[in-house]
Amino acid sequence: METLIILFGVFASALLIIKLTTKRFEISQAGRIAMAAMLVFTAIGHFAFAKGMAMMISFLPSPITIVYITGIIELVAAAGLLIPKTTSLTGKLLIIFFIMLLPANIYAACHNINLQTADYRGKGISYLWFRIPLQLLFILWVYYFSIKNQIVNQRNAHCLNK
């Protein structure tokens, strides 16, 4: 739930700040800023709750190392979304990343893993009713604000140069 609050809160704030400073609605930029903020938040979780997150991928070798690496990936992705030349590539890689995270979330739900307390008293399967749509929202968000709008902007720039 915290991730949604950050995503939508930062989106609304960024949209307002951009409008006040540039007199334009830069929806794509606000969307990328919001996803970058959310990724920084979740990356912090990889370091703060490493033991619980490692439980989510205990079926893989070196789960703690993977948790730290994925936290770093999220920080790099946050930066990549904000650099115009890397936005589209970062968006494509993030979509793959989000798809790859889904099995860990399913495993955690099936095993009642609570990542914050690193125990087996989590929400269980009911958690997936929230997590799977949330993961789909993240994928669609990244696609819309990082890939689709970049394609539209490139087409518009190409038409203007003719």
N, C-alpha and C positions, 0 to 999 in steps of 0.2 A: 504494500500500500504506500509506503514511503516513496518508492520509486515513481509512482504515479503523481504524487503530490509534487515532487521535485520536477518531473517532466512538464506537467501542466502549469505549475507555478512559475517556473523559469521561463516557459514559453510565453505566458501572458506578460511577465515582467519585461522580457527581452523585446517583445512586440511593442510594448508601450514605450520603452526607452528608445528603441530605434525610431519609432514614429515621432517622438518628441525631438530627437536630435537631427533626423534627416528629412522630416516631413513626408516620409514614405512608409508604406507598410511593406516591410521586407519579411514576408512570412517564411520563406525558405531559410533565411539566415536565423530567424528566431527559432525555427524548428531544429536547426543544427546546434545552436547554442544550448537549447534545452536538452537535447540528447547528449551533448558533450557533458553538461552538468550532471545528468543522471549517471553517465558512465564514470565520472570521477567519484560520485557517491558510491556506486556499486564497487568500484575498484578499492576504495577505502575498506569496504566490507571484506574484501579478499584478504586484507592484512589484519583487520580487527577480529575477524571470525574465521581465521584460517583453519583451525581444527574442525569446526563444524562443516565448513565447505569441503574439507578433505574427506569427511565422512560421506559426502554426496558422491564422491568419485573413488571410493575405497576399492572399487573393482579394477581400477587402473594402477599401473606402477607409479611410484613416487607421487602420491596425491598431493602432498603439501607443496612440492615443487611446482606441480601443475597449477595449483591455486595461486601461488605467487606469480607465475608466468602469465596466467589469464588476467590477473589484476593489472599487471604491467601492460598487457595487450589492451585492456580497457582504457588505460591512461593514454597510450599512444593513439588509439582510435579517437578518443575525445579531441586530441590535438589535430588529428587528421581531418576530422569533420570541419574544423575551423580554418583550415588552409585551403583556399580555393582550388589550387592545382591538384590536391589530393582528395577532395571531397567525394567525387564519384567512386574512385577506387576504394576509399575507406568505407563508403556505404556498401559496396558489393561485398567486401570482406566482412563487414559487421553482420550482414544478413547471414552469411555462412556461419559465422561465430555464434549468432543467436540460435540457429538451427542445431548446431553442435551442442549447445547447452541443454537442449530439451531432454535428452536421455538422463542427464544428471538430476534434473528436476523431477523427472518421473521416478527415478530410483529413490531419491530422497523422500518423495511422497509415499511410495510403496513401503518404505522402511521407517516411516514416521520420524525422520531425522529433523531435528531442530538445529539449524545451522548456527544460531546465535548462542545457544547454550551447549552445543556439541553433545546432545544426548538423543535418546529415542522417544521423546515425548512431543514430537512435532504434530502438525495438523493432519497428517496422513493423506489419503487419496482425495479427500474433499479439497485439499490445497490445489489440486490440478484444475479444478473448475475455475479457479482464479488465474493460476499460473500459465496455463496454455493460451487462453485469450490474451493475457498480458504479453506473452512472448510474440504472439501474432501482431499485437499492436506495435511492439518495438520494431518488428520487421517491416510492417507497412509504413511506420513513421520514418524509418531510415530510407526506405525506398522513395517515399514521396518527397521528403525534404532534401535528400542527398543525391538521388539518381534521376528521378523523373524530372524534377525542376531544373537540374543541370542540363538535361537533354533539351528541354524547352528553351532554356536560356541560350544554349549553343545554336539552336535553330534560329532563334530571333536575332542573334548577333550575326549569323551567316546571312540572313535576309537583309539586314541593315547594311552589310558590306557590299552588297550587289549594286 
